[in-house]
Amino acid sequence: MDNPAISQQPTFIDLFSGCGGLSLGLSSAGWKGLFAIERATDAFETFRANFLAKGVRHPFQWPAWLEQCAHSIDDVLERHDDELKELRGKVDLIAGGPPCQGFSFAGKRKSSDPRNKMFQRYVTFVDIIRPKFLILENVPGMNVAHTKQGTKTAKAGITYYDKLREALSALDYSVGEMILDASNFGVPQRRARLVVVGIHADLAKAMPTGCTGVFNEILQEGANQLSVYGGGALVSAEQAISDLVVGGDRGRTVEYTGFGARRGYVQLEYKGPSLPMYQRLMNQGVAPEQMDSMRIAHHKEDVEARFKKILSSCKRGVNLSHEDRRRLGMLKHRTVPMAPSLPAPTLTTLPDDILHYCEPRILTVRECARLQSFPDWFVFQGKYTTGGDRRKVECPRYTQVGNAVPPLLARAIGIGVIKSFHSAEGKVKSAIGKKRVIKKAAVMAGN
């Protein structure tokens, strides 16, 4: 990397992009997307609708050599090696959130899960392109060692993060990590994530505080966002979605006629946001009829009755206790009734993991999107849910939202890196200026 200078609008590539949460956050922070790689067709169609369609708010500068469709990272590496090599040293940032199911404590942690190896593809991409900065987001479990007996703390064994750091260090990247909770960035959801930042050695020389300085900028922007979206306090579930409450006997509903419409499905007849600033900012510029993914689940009577019992008798904001599950005859291992005054619990890909705070139902996709900090103009494509073996190949709307990086968290990360960019650039220019002055003085002294 001969020239560490920073472009006026820094560029990024999004690997394992999903529906585009990380891309949205980076774009709103001032970055310019080049292209994204996502293998799930449904998720990529959502990405296309929001970043590649005519008239979108944050259009990508997509290269002609890469077809605008779902790709696996292996296919891109194999088929476009020459084109990728042409980008070497010309891209400011590679970002990505490799599949996290193999690391997650919410599911079965398996050291043999092939998805655990995806970070190696990330490293291969970095090796070819050599961007100035790296961002990688994953669950905290990536920094916990996998063993045949289960898991150990990071001190007790080599973790996938340790392997990642060693691989990136070998490519001349200074690497640092921090666990960030999205709720501290204005996101109305408790969602802890391991965020990894890498700085190429040529640029790191101008940054005496290195990755620590980047994270300081990220945390400062998080505080700024919390001030804007929550008045300095954490944004609660009620503040985020109270305008989407249906009401008794579903009196505020109309027939649902969107994708996957079937008899009996309804959606909220939306009238607009309420007083909380978070709602107004998420809904800014969106007409009521433009609200997307508002279909309300059609629960059976016995399921709705059980949900009513949970809301009336179980502790809010935490998973049902063993005693509660036994009393209610439930085998499901995770069911969390939301607390209205607290941020929502961590969203997953399973819509029935979380219950609405005041209505006996699961959340709509739009409510989940609000809790992830997707603005209301962001549209989702594909099925709402899927099941059985289809879960291995399909990525429905609930899954897209549950897998996404919260855009507000991504925005703070993007702004933190940009500020570090400009700080480093200023120091590089200053150092070059001083060298020129010294050289000129030496020449004059020689005369």
N, C-alpha and C positions, 0 to 999 in steps of 0.2 A: 504494500500500500504506500506508494510513493507520495501521494498528496492527501493529507488528512483533512483538507478543507471541507467545509460543510456546505451543501447546497442550500439555496434560499428557501426552497420547500423540500425538506428532507424526504427521502423515499423509503418505502418498506415493502417487503414481501411477507405474506402471511401463510405459514405452513400449518396444516391441520386446522383450517380456518373455521370449520363448522358453518353455522349460519351467518357469522360475521360480527360477533360481539367485540372481539379484539380489534378487528379492522375498523369498526364504527368508532370505538374509543380513540384509536390512533388518528383516524381521519379528523375527528372533531378537535383533536389536539393540534392539528396543523400539518400532519404528515400526508404524503401523497402515496396512495397504494399503486403498486405496479401490477402484481398478480397475486392470486391466492390458490392454494392447493387443498382440495377437499374431495374425498373419495365417495361420500354418501350423496347420492343424486338428489334426494329431497332437501338436504341441507344446502347443497350448492344452488338449487333452484331458488331458495330463499336468498342466498347471497347474490345471485344474479338479479333478482327483483329489486334489491336495495343498492347495489353498487355498479351494475352493468347495464341496466335498462335505460331507456331514453329519459332524460330529465331528472335523474337521481341527484340527491344532494351531495354525495361524495363519490363522483365517478373515478374509477380506476384507469390508469394509463396502461391498459392491457397490451402486451406485445402480440404482434401478428403471428408469430411462430407457435403460440400456444392456443389451442382451441379453447373457447369459453364453455367448458363443460366440466363435469366431475372427473377428477384424475386421482389416482393413487400416487403417492410420492415416489414409489419405486418406478412406476411407469415414466414419470417426468424425468427422473434421473437417468433412466435407460435410453429414452427416446430423444432427449434434448440436451445431451451432454455438451455438444458444441455451443449451442445457444447460451447455456448457463455459464460456460467458461468466458463468453464474451462480456458477461456482466461482472466479471471479477474486478473488485475494487471500485465499482460504479454504484453500488447500492449502500445506502446509509444504515439500514436496519433489517435484520431478519427476525421476525417475531413468530411465535407459535405456541400452541398448547397441545402437545401430543396426547393421544388417548390416555385417560387416567384410570380406567376401570381396574387395571391390574394393580395399581397402587392404593386405590381408595379403601378406606375403612368401612365405607357404606356397603361394600360387596365382599366377595371372596377374594382375598389377596393371594395371588398365585405367582410365584417367581417364574413359572414357565409360560405365563400368559404372553402370547406373541405381541400384544399391544405394548408391553414393557420395552420392547426393542425399538419402538418408533423413535425414541430420542436419538438412537444411533443414526437414523436417516437424517434427522435434524443436523447432526454433526457433519455428516457427509455433505449436505447442502452448504453449510457454513464453510467447509473446507474448499469447496469449488468457488464460491462467490466472495468470501472474505469481506463481509460488511464491516462498517465501522463499529456498530453496536449490535448487541443481541438482547432479545427478551424471550424468556421461556416461562410459561405459567403452568402449574400443575397442582395437584393436591399435596398437602403436607406429607402424605404417606410415601412420596417419592424419596424423602430423606429419612426413611426408616428401613432398616435392613430386612430383606426377605430371607427366611430360612425354611427348611423342610418342616420344622416344628411350629412355624407361625411367623412372628415378627419379633425383632429386637430393636432396642433404641439405636440411634445412629452411632453411638459410641461403641456398640457391641459388634458391629460388622460393617462391611462395605455396602453402601447404599447405591441406588441408581443415580442419585445426585452426585455422590463421590465419583462415580464413573464418568458422568457428564462433565464434571469440573476438570477431571484429569485429561479427558479428551480435548476439551476446549483450551486448556492450558498448553497442551502440546501444539495447538494451532496459534499460539501467541495471543491468547485472550486472557485478560484479567477478569476473574469471575467472582461475583458475590451473590448472596441470597438473603431473603427476608420473608418471613411469613406475614402476610398482610390480610387483615379482615376487611372485607368489602364494606361493612357497615360504617367503618371509619372514613369512608370516602363518599358518603352521601347515598349509598345503596341501602334500601330498606330491608336488609337481609344479613344475617350472620353467616358469613361465608369465608372461611380461612383458606388462603391459597399460598403455595410456595412460589414466589416470584424470583426468577434468576435473571441477573443482568450481566452482560459481558461487554468489555471494552477492548478493542484491538490495541496491541502494544504501542503502535505508532501514535495513537491518540491518547492512550493512557499516560504517556510521558508528560503530556501537558495538563494532566489532571492529578494533582498531588493527593487529593482526597479519594480518587478512584471511584469504585462502586459505592463506597459509603456516602460520598457526596451526591451521587445519583439518587440513592434512597432517601437522603435528607430532602432533596428537592421533591421527590414523590410524596413524602409524608407531608411536606408543607402544602403541596397542591391538594392533598386529601383534606387538610384542615380548611383550606379555602372553599372546597366544594361542600364540605359539611356546613359551613357558614351560609352558603347560598341556598342549598337544598333543604336544610333542616334547622336553620337559625342557630347553628353551632351545636345542636344536639342530634343524637341519632334519629334517623327517620323511622317512624314506626309503621307497622303493617297498616294500621287504620289511616294514617296520614297518606299512605301510598295508594290505597285502593278503595277508600270509603265511597268515592263517587261511582264505583262499579257494583255496589250492593244492590241486589235485586229487590228485596222487600218481601213481606209476607204474601203468600199465595201467588208469588211471581207476578204481582200486579204490574210491574214496570217492564214487562217483556213483550217481545213481538216474535213472530215466527222466524226461525233461522233459515235463511235461504242460500247461504254460502256453500263453500266446498264441503262435500260430505253430508249435505242436508238430508234428513230423513224425518219421517212423521214423528211428532212429539218433541222435536228439538226446538228450543227457543233461545233468544239472546236478549240481553238488556237493551231497552230503548234508551239509549244514552242521551243525556241532556247537557253534559259538559262537566268540567272539573269543579270541585268544591273549593274551600278556602285554602287548604294547605298549599304552600309554595311548590312542594314537590309535584303534586298533581298538575298544577298549572304549567310548570316547566315541561313536564312529560307530554302534555297535551297541546302545547303551544303550536298554533298554525294548523291544527287538525280539526276538520268539521265533524260533527257527530256521526254523519253517515259514512265517514271514511274509517271509522274504527274497525279494526281487523281482528279476526280470531276471538270473537266474543261468544262463541257457542257454549251454552251451559250444559253440563253433564246431565244425562237423563237417568237418575238413580231409581232403583226399585224401592218400593215402599219400606221393605225390611231394612235396606241399607240406609235409607234416610232416617228411619227410626233409631238405628244404632248410632248414627252421627249425632242425632239430637241428644241421646244419652251421654255421649262423649263430651259434647259441649257443655252439658249441664252438670256433669259430675267429675270430670277429670281435670287435672292440673294443666294449665295453659303454657304453651311455649316449650314444652319438653315432650319427649317420647312417652307414650303410655307405659305405665309401670307393668310389671309382670302380673300384679294383683288385678289391675284394671283389665288387662287382656283376658285373664282367667274369668273375671266376673262377667265380661261382655261376650265371652265365647269367641275370642279373636285369636287367630294363629299368626297373623301378619306381624312381622317383627318391628316395623316402623310405622307409627301413625302419630303425627304431632298436630294437636289442635292449636292453631295460632293464638298468640296473645295480642289483643289489639294495640296495647300500649308499648309493645316491644318490636324490634325488627323481626321479620319472619325468620324461621329456621332455614337451614341450607336447603335450597331446592335441589331435587334430584331429577332423574329422567322418569320417575314413576309418579304420575299425577295424584295417586291416592295415598302418597306418603304424608301429605299435609292437608288439613281441613281448614276451611274458612273460619275466621274468628267469630262470626255471629250468624252464619247460615249453615244448615246441615248439608254441606256439599263440598266437593273438591273445588279447586280454583279453576277458572278459565285459563286458556293459554294467554290471553291478554293480561289477566291479573298476574300470572307468573312472569310475563315479560316486564310488567311494571316493577315487580319485586326484584328483577334482575337489572333494572334501570334502562331498559329499551324504551325509547320514546314511542309515542302512540302512532307516529307516521311509519314506523318500521313494520313491514308486512311479512307474514309467514306463509310458506307454501307447503303443499302436501297434506297427507293424512294428519288427523289429530293424534291418534294412538295406533299401536299395533301390538301383536302378541305372538307367543310361541316362537317357533324357529325364525319367523319373519323379523324378530328383533335383531337378528344377526346381520341383516342386510338392509333393513329399512330404518329411516331416521325421521319419525313423525314430529309434529310441531312441539309437543310437550318435551320430547327428547332433545330437539334442537335448542329449546330455551334452557333446559336443565344442564346441558353440556356447555353452554356459552360462558365466555368470560364476561362479567358485568361491564357494560360499556363505560360507566363512570369510573370504575377501577382502572380500566384500560386507558381512559383519557388522562387520569392523573399520572400513570406510568409514562405515557407518551410525552406529557408536558415536562415531567421530571427529566427525561432523557434529553429533550430539546434544550432545556435550560442548561444542562450540563454540556451539551453540544456547543452552544454559543459561548459559554464560559471558557471551554477548552480552546475554541477557535480564537477568542480574544487573546489568550495566553500564547498561542502559537504565533499569532501575528506580532505580539509584543516581543517575543523572543527573537523572531526574525529581524524586527526593527533594531533591536539592540545589537545583534550581530553585524548588521549593516553599518551602524554608527561606529562600532569598534573597528571594523575593517577600514572604513573611510578614514578614521583617525590614524590608523596605522599607516595607511598610504601617505597621508599628509605628513606624518612624522618622518617617513622615509625620504620625502622630498626635501 
